[in-house]
Amino acid sequence: MVFTALILVLLWVFQYFFLQNYYRAAKERDLALTASRLAAEAGSSDIEDLVRETAYKNAINIRVVDAMGNQLYGENNMGSFSVLAQDKFGTQQFELIGRLEASDDNTYSEIIKNKHFGNKELVLITEMGGNEKDKQYLIIEASIDPLDSTTKIIREQLFYISIILFEMAFIVTIIISRRLSKPITELTDTAKQFGQGDYEISFDAKGYAEVEELSNVLEDAKDEIKKVTDLRKELIANVSHDLRTPLTMVKAYAEMIRDLSGDNPVKREEHLKVIIDESDRLSNLVNDLLAISRIESGKMELNKQSFSIKEKLEDCMTRYQLLIEQEGYDIQYIPDDDVTVTADMEKIDQVIYNFINNAINYSGDEKVIRLVQKNKPGAVRIEVTDNGQGISKELLPKVFDRYYRGEKYKRDVVGTGLGLSICKEILKKHDFAFGVTSTEGVGSTFWFEIPVEEKKHTKRSKDKEKDKHTEAEQREQ
Ligand code: ADP
């Protein structure tokens, strides 16, 4: 609105203060140009025709007079409006010649008023041909009066333009405020509510595409924050539950040893085993929490080294020997050719350990777990497959999320929901591809791929290329 008002003020100011002067100056320039054009033709045979034609075309009065102001020839196209035409004795013309001679310029102009009609004329005089003794002058007279009617029309138009502009500005203001300001104010209010911890709000502002996009981004951010907050709450509940159970057990069994089984070596051993097992659970939990807090604060650093993948995986398997022998688990390592890889060995170990532990925890009664090494061009793929209950399609994308735990297992299996998210962070930090495939009721496969130094495989792939060529050649033949 202010902008429109400014434009209108400018228009009106120019209209009122400058139009008159501007018009006069333009008219004067015009007449001076006509005069100089005619003066240049002075002395030519058809000058009289030229004068007549010019006067006719421009609706002006042109006359050529001698030094005394007597008209030699000319053409009046202004009729009785012409002031000069009413001056029977040429006195005005004579006076004009005097004023031209008195001025230093070679043209002189002034505004004269028609006494009878009150209209104003612009008169311009300049020398034209003739000789020193017998000078001739060209006088051009033009009406400047139509200006008043023109300005009147322009002002009238300006008035309507002003009204239309104001209305348009008003409409545009309303549209902009509806589509831009209002949704943004709404978004701000919602964001404030959100900032105060109200997760029930929703960002659904409508308006320009940019506003809607902002709204969608905020909604997504809200969902993410809500998810993390929910999961965090759940984690605290889980962790406190998981901490309390082993602590209660540790306390109860320690008391039992003190009061009852202290002197009974068999019972005491049994009770001490429970205490040790529960302490292990506790330390695992605390380790997970420490690892995640280190990751969260961005302090995880990789200590990369080259090692043989086959040795590493065989080494991992030794840990499960007891489980295989005592609990009847069928855990096997299916190797491929040995490959040297570069990675943070300890952390990769942690990932494999986590995958296998999960497979054990969630494999149910099947107890069949495979640790598979598959060499691919440019990478070695490690897979941990179980024949457990599998993971549903909806939950599959969530398993690597922080604090996520499958509902079903909450009571039976001790876990924090952090294991896989730690794996994810480790693998991401390494820039290794990883993922999971799972079919409900059939089992799951957790995998990751370590890129290998080109040397070994470039030769292989070249050989393969060669094979392909020969194959193609043979086919052609
Ligand atoms: P947790 O400490 O609960 O094991 P993880 O991050 O290791 O946490 O795993 C997250 C969730 O993913 C588990 O609670 C479980 O529901 C699911 N999950 C992980 N591994 C498997 C698997 N091999 N089979 C089925 N579900 C699994």
Boltz pocket constraint, residues with backbone or C-beta under 6 A from the ligand:
constraints:
  - pocket:
      binder: B
      contacts: [[A, 354], [A, 355], [A, 358], [A, 359], [A, 362], [A, 363], [A, 386], [A, 388], [A, 389], [A, 390], [A, 391], [A, 399], [A, 401], [A, 404], [A, 405], [A, 406], [A, 407], [A, 409], [A, 414], [A, 415], [A, 416], [A, 417], [A, 418], [A, 419], [A, 420], [A, 421], [A, 444]]
      max_distance: 6.0
